[in-house]
Amino acid sequence: VCLTCCSRESMVRINQICHRNGIKFFSGDVFGFHGYMFADLGHHEFVEEKPKVSKGSSGMEDGPEAKRARRDPAETTMVKK
């Protein structure tokens, strides 16, 4: 349900009905340069892109620096949440 140009009381009442029935709810409005947007998605899944973490090399390097995980900003992985 998408709602705009309504009173706060109407938005709260309709959102409560949608939330009880597992229906996604969006509300928003714009007032000149200012505005707002509200979304009640209930329980939902999404995917987040994160930098891939690679383990330290197993070469001749030794010590804590060689064992520390390294991030490669060029490589990413998708994480489902």
C-alpha positions as CSV (number, residue, x, y, z in Angstrom):
1,V,0.0,0.0,0.0
2,C,1.4,3.5,-0.9
3,L,-0.1,6.5,0.9
4,T,0.5,10.2,0.5
5,C,-1.3,13.5,1.4
6,C,-3.0,12.0,4.5
7,S,-3.2,13.0,8.1
8,R,-0.9,11.3,10.6
9,E,-3.8,9.6,12.3
10,S,-4.9,8.0,8.9
11,M,-1.4,6.9,8.1
12,V,-0.9,5.2,11.5
13,R,-4.3,3.5,11.3
14,I,-3.7,2.2,7.8
15,N,-0.2,1.1,8.6
16,Q,-1.4,-0.9,11.6
17,I,-4.0,-2.7,9.4
18,C,-1.3,-3.5,6.8
19,H,1.2,-4.6,9.5
20,R,-1.3,-7.0,11.1
21,N,-2.1,-8.6,7.6
22,G,1.6,-8.8,6.4
23,I,1.1,-6.1,3.7
24,K,4.0,-3.8,2.9
25,F,3.3,-0.1,3.6
26,F,4.9,3.0,2.1
27,S,4.0,6.6,3.0
28,G,5.5,9.9,2.0
29,D,5.0,13.5,1.1
30,V,6.9,16.6,0.0
31,F,6.6,20.1,1.4
32,G,8.7,22.4,-0.8
33,F,12.4,21.5,-0.1
34,H,11.5,19.1,2.7
35,G,9.8,15.8,2.7
36,Y,9.6,12.4,4.3
37,M,9.3,8.7,3.4
38,F,8.3,5.8,5.6
39,A,8.3,2.1,4.8
40,D,7.0,-0.7,7.0
41,L,8.2,-3.8,5.2
42,G,7.6,-6.2,8.1
43,H,9.9,-9.2,7.9
44,H,11.8,-9.2,4.6
45,E,15.1,-10.4,3.1
46,F,17.6,-8.2,1.2
47,V,21.1,-8.5,-0.2
48,E,24.0,-6.3,0.8
49,E,27.2,-6.0,-1.1
50,K,30.4,-6.1,1.1
51,P,34.1,-6.1,0.3
52,K,35.6,-9.6,0.0
53,V,38.0,-10.5,2.8
54,S,40.9,-12.7,1.8
55,K,43.0,-14.6,4.2
56,G,46.7,-13.9,4.7
57,S,49.1,-15.6,2.3
58,S,50.7,-18.9,3.2
59,G,54.1,-18.0,1.7
60,M,57.3,-17.2,3.5
61,E,55.9,-14.3,5.4
62,D,55.6,-14.9,9.1
63,G,54.2,-13.0,12.1
64,P,50.9,-11.3,12.9
65,E,50.8,-9.1,9.7
66,A,50.9,-12.2,7.5
67,K,48.0,-13.8,9.3
68,R,45.7,-10.7,9.3
69,A,42.8,-10.8,6.9
70,R,43.0,-8.4,4.0
71,R,40.2,-6.5,2.3
72,D,40.2,-6.0,-1.5
73,P,37.9,-3.1,-2.4
74,A,37.9,-4.3,-6.0
75,E,36.3,-7.6,-5.1
76,T,32.9,-7.8,-3.5
77,T,30.6,-10.5,-2.2
78,M,26.8,-10.5,-1.8
79,V,25.4,-11.2,1.7
80,K,21.8,-12.2,2.2
81,K,20.2,-10.8,5.3
